[in-house]
Amino acid sequence: MTEPSPEAQYTFRRRGGDRIPADVQVYANIVKGATLGLSRRNWSGMEHVPLQGPAILVWNHYSDIDPLMVVHYVYNAGRHPRFLLKESIVKVPVVGAILKRSGQIPVKRGSAEAADSLRVLRQQLAEGHVVIMAPEGTVTKEPDRWPMRGKTGVARLALESGAPVIPIVQWGALGIHDRKRDPKFKLGRKPVTVRAFPPVDLSQWLGREPTRDDLVQVSDAIMEALRAGLAEVRGQEAPPLFDPRQQRPEESESSE
C-alpha cells in the first residue's frame, strides 16, 4: 500500500488507518463541521502519526477548545481518537452516551479510579489503538501559554507499554475561545496550526523497571519535545519548563 500524502485534505481522512463505526463517523463529521466553521487549518507532520498500531499522542493543552482541534487532526490522520475525559462529562445526558460509544475513557480524578485509568489505557494500546493525553492533566498555568511540567502518568504508560510517544503541537485555538477574555467565544474562522513531530526518543529508559526519577525524567523529555515544537510553531524562544508548584500566589490567582 502506498503511503498517502502526509498533508491530508482537510475534509477527508488518510486511507489505511482505523475502521470507524458508521455512527461514530456521524459524530465525527459533526465535530469536523464545527471546527471547519471555526478555524482555518495549517496542518503538517501527519506522516509521524502511524496509520496502524499503538501510539500515545500527546498535545500541549492551553485552551478549553483545543481538544476539538486535536480530535479533528487525529481523525483525518486516519486514526480513531480516544481521550481520557472527566467522569462528569460522560454523565451528561446524550453527550455522555455518544462519548462512550465513540470509545472515550472516563476517569474520576483524585481517586483509585484515576490510577485504574492507566490499566484501561494499557489495554487500549495492547489492542493496537492510539490514545490521546495531555501530560499536564489540565490547561497550562504558564502565563504565556507555554507547556508546564507534566505529570508522570504518560511516562509510566509509555515505559510499561513500549508504545511510541508522538508530540502534537497546536496553536491558535485561543483566537476562538479564551476563558480569560470577555466574551470568551469569538466567531469567524481563526487560523489554527496543528503539527505532529517525530516520536520522543525514550530508548535510554526502556527495558528496566522505572524509578521515580526515571518517570520524572521521561515526563520532562516529553514536555520538552512539546515545548520545542511549540517554539517552532510560534517562532519564539521557549522559556524553561514552567513548574506550577513554584509559581507566585498572584500568578495562581490570575490563571484561574
N, C-alpha and C positions, 0 to 999 in steps of 0.2 A: 504494500500500500504506500502510495506517495504521500509524504508529509505535506499537509496543507500549508498555505501561507500563514506565517505567524501573525500577520496583520489581518485577522479575520474581519469580514464585513460586520458592520455594527448590527445588522438586522438578523443575520444568520449565524449558526453555530459551526465550529470546526467539525469536520467529519472524522469518524473513527473513535469518538470518545464514548462516554457513558450513554446507555439507553435510558431515556426518561419516560416514565409512565405518561399516558395521554393526559390524565387530569392534572398532573404536575406541570406538564407543558403549558396547559391553560393558565395556571397560576403564574408560571414564569413569564408568559407573554404579557400578563397584566403588569407585573413588576417592570418588565422591559419597556412597556409603553409609557409608564410613569417616568422612568429615568430618561427615555428618549425625549420626553417633553420638557424635562428639567435641565438637561445637560447637553453640551457639545463635546463629544469624546475625542480625546487624544490618547489612543491606546497603543501600546507596544510591548514587546517582550513575551508575547504569548507562547513562543516556542519553548520557554522554560517551564511551562505548565504541562506535565506529562499527560498524554491522551489516555493512557491506561495505567493501572497500578496505584498503589497507595502513595499519598503525599500529604504533608502538613503545610497548608498555605497560611502564612502569617501576614497581617497587614497593620499599618500604622493607623490607629483609631483616634481621630481628633474631632469628629463631628457626629451628631446623632443620626445623620442621614448617610454617612459614608458606607455603612454595611450594604446598602442597596446598590451602590456603585460597584462594590467588590463582587456582590452576587451576580450582577449583570455581566461583568468581565469574566468571571469564572464559568458561568453558564455558556457564554459564547466561546470560551476556550475549549468547550467540549466536555466539561465535567459537570457532575451533579453536586451543586454546592450544599454542604452540610455544616451548620453552625452550632455552637453552644449558645443557648438562649436562657435568659432569666425564666424561672418557672412561672412567674406571674404573667408573662406574655402568653405562654401556651395555655393559660387558663381563661383567656379572653374568648367569649363565645364566637363561633365561626372561625375567627382568625386562628385560634389555638388548634382547631381541628385541621385546618389547612397546613399549618406549620408542622404538625405531627405527621400528616400524610406525606409531606414533602421531605421527610427524613431529618428534620431539625431535632436537636437534642436538648431537652430541658434540664436545667440544673438549679438546685436550691443553694445559693451561695452561703458560705459560712456554716456549712453543715457536713455531716458524714456523707451526704449525697453528693456534695461537691467533689470529694475525693473519688467517689464511685463513678463520676462522670469520666474520669481518666480510663477506667475499665471499659466503659462504653466506647470511648474514642479508640482505644486499642483494638477493640473488636471491629469497629468500622474500618480501620486501617488493614487489619488482617484479612478482611473481606475484599480488599482492593479498592476501597473508596478513598476520596480526598476529604479532609476535614479542614475547616477554616477557623482560625483562632486569632484573637487579639492578645498578644503575650502580656500586655499591661493589665488586662482584665477589665479595663474601663477606658473612658475617654481620657487622653493625656492631660495632666495637670501642668505641663510645661507652658509657661506664659506665652511663648511664640509658636506653640503647637508642634514642637519637635517631639520625637519619641522620648519616653522616660524609661527608667529601668523596669524590666519586665518581671513577672512572677515566674516561678520555676516549673509550673505545670507543663508548659510547652517543652521545656528542656527535658524533663523526665519522660514525657511521651516520645520525644524524638530518640532518646537513647535507648528506651525499652523496646521501641518498635523497629528502629533502624530506618524508618521512612525518611525520605528527603524533606528538608525544610525549605520551602520556596518563599522568598520575600515578595510581597506585592505592595508596592508603594502607590499611594493615591494622594492627589492634591487638587483642591478646587471646590470641594463639597461645601465649604463654608459660604461660598457665594450663594448657595441655595438655602442653607439653614445654619443659623448660628444662635445657640441658646443664650449668648450674651448680648445679642442685638435685639432692637425693637424697631420693626417687627422681626420675629425670628425667621420667618419664611420670606423669600423674595422670588417672585415669579419671573419667568423668562429663562431662556436656555443659557446656562453659565458654563464656561469652559472647565472641564474636569479631565485631569490626566490620571491614567492608571497604567502602571508599568510593572511587569514581573521581572525578576532578576534571577541569576543562576542560583542553584541550591547553596545554602550556607555550608562551608566545609567544617564538619564536626568530627572528622576522622580521628583526631587525637584523643577523643573521649569515648569512642566506641569500643566495644569488646571487653568492658570491665564493669564491675559494679560501681555506679557513680557515687561519689561522696557529695556532701552538701556543697563543698567548694566547687566540685565539678559542675553541679547543677547551676550554681550562680554564674560560673564562667561561660557555660553554654548559653544561658539566658542572655548574658551580656553580648555574646558573639552574635546572637540572633538580632538583638535590638540594635547593635552597631551596624549590621547589614542593612536594616531598615533605615537607620539614620543616614548612612552613606547614600542609599538610593534616594532618599528624600532630598538630600543636599544636591544631588544631581538633577532631580526634577525641578527643585526650586531655584537652582542656580545660585546657591548661597553656601557659605561655610557653616557647617553644623557645629553647635556647641557640644560640650561633653554630655553624656547621658544624664538626664535630669533625675535626681533622686527625690521623690516626693516626701520622704521622711526627713529630709534636711531643709525643706522649704520654710520660709519665714511665715509666721501666722497670718500676716496681711495678704501674702500670696495665696494661702489656702482659702481665705475668705473670698478673694476676688475671683477664684477659679470656679466657685460654685454657680 
